[in-house]
């Protein structure tokens, strides 16, 4: 008698192991789906409580032009400030570059 397993015995063992693994996977899968459904329902319930009244909707719509105007003015001001800083940096770089180049050309001996 041999100490080795037959192919049929190996297949039976593998089938049993696979069956047990799938049982666990299915069990955890069902638990995860159930937890996902519960969380989704709770989030949906929380969102449903935040209903908006017609008056609040009207006020929000009326405020839009003012908010857009304030935003545009704020962006315009930021742009002007950025451009002023950018021009000042450019002028300083130009003077520095001019001095370097004039120094370079004055040191050349073209004779």
C-alpha positions in Angstrom: 0.0 0.0 0.0 1.3 3.4 -0.9 1.5 6.5 1.2 0.6 8.8 -1.7 -2.9 10.1 -2.4 -4.6 9.2 -5.6 -5.7 11.8 -8.1 -9.4 11.3 -7.0 -8.5 11.9 -3.4 -6.6 15.0 -4.2 -9.6 16.3 -6.3 -12.0 15.6 -3.4 -9.8 17.5 -1.0 -9.4 20.4 -3.4 -13.2 20.5 -4.0 -13.8 20.6 -0.2 -11.3 23.4 0.3 -12.8 25.5 -2.6 -16.3 24.9 -1.3 -15.3 26.2 2.2 -13.5 29.2 0.7 -16.5 30.1 -1.5 -18.8 29.8 1.6 -16.7 32.3 3.4 -16.4 34.6 0.4 -20.2 34.5 0.0 -20.8 35.1 3.7 -18.5 38.2 3.7 -19.9 39.4 0.5 -23.4 39.4 1.8 -22.3 41.2 5.0 -20.6 43.9 2.9 -23.5 44.3 0.6 -25.8 44.6 3.6 -23.5 47.2 5.3 -23.3 49.2 2.0 -27.1 49.3 1.8 -27.5 50.4 5.4 -24.9 53.2 4.9 -26.5 54.3 1.7 -29.9 54.4 3.3 -28.6 56.5 6.2 -26.9 59.0 3.9 -30.0 59.3 1.7 -32.1 59.9 4.9 -29.7 62.6 6.0 -29.9 64.3 2.6 -33.7 64.1 2.5 -33.8 66.1 5.8 -32.1 69.1 4.2 -35.0 70.2 2.1 -35.2 73.7 0.8 -38.2 75.9 1.0 -39.5 78.0 -2.0 -38.5 81.2 -0.1 -35.0 80.0 0.4 -34.8 79.0 -3.3 -36.0 82.5 -4.3 -33.5 84.2 -2.1 -30.7 82.1 -3.4 -31.6 83.0 -7.0 -31.9 86.7 -6.2 -28.4 86.7 -4.6 -26.7 85.3 -7.7 -26.1 88.5 -9.6 -24.6 90.2 -6.5 -22.3 87.3 -5.9 -21.2 87.2 -9.5 -20.5 90.9 -9.5 -18.5 90.7 -6.2 -16.5 87.7 -7.6 -15.7 89.5 -10.8 -14.6 92.7 -9.0 -12.5 90.6 -6.6 -10.8 88.7 -9.5 -10.2 92.0 -11.4 -8.5 93.5 -8.3 -6.4 90.4 -7.9 -5.4 90.5 -11.5 -4.4 94.2 -11.3 -2.3 93.4 -8.2 -0.6 90.5 -9.9 0.1 92.5 -13.0 1.7 95.3 -11.0 4.0 92.9 -9.2 4.8 91.1 -12.5 5.7 94.4 -14.2 7.9 95.5 -11.2 9.7 92.1 -11.4 10.1 92.5 -15.2 11.5 96.0 -14.9 14.1 94.8 -12.2 15.1 91.9 -14.4 15.4 94.1 -17.5 17.7 96.6 -15.6 19.8 93.7 -14.4 20.1 92.1 -17.8 20.9 95.5 -19.4 23.7 96.1 -16.9 25.1 92.6 -17.5 25.1 93.0 -21.2 26.5 96.5 -21.3 29.3 95.3 -18.9 29.9 92.4 -21.2 30.1 94.5 -24.4 32.2 97.2 -22.7 34.8 94.6 -21.7 35.2 93.3 -25.2 38.3 94.3 -27.0 37.3 94.5 -30.6 40.6 96.0 -31.8 
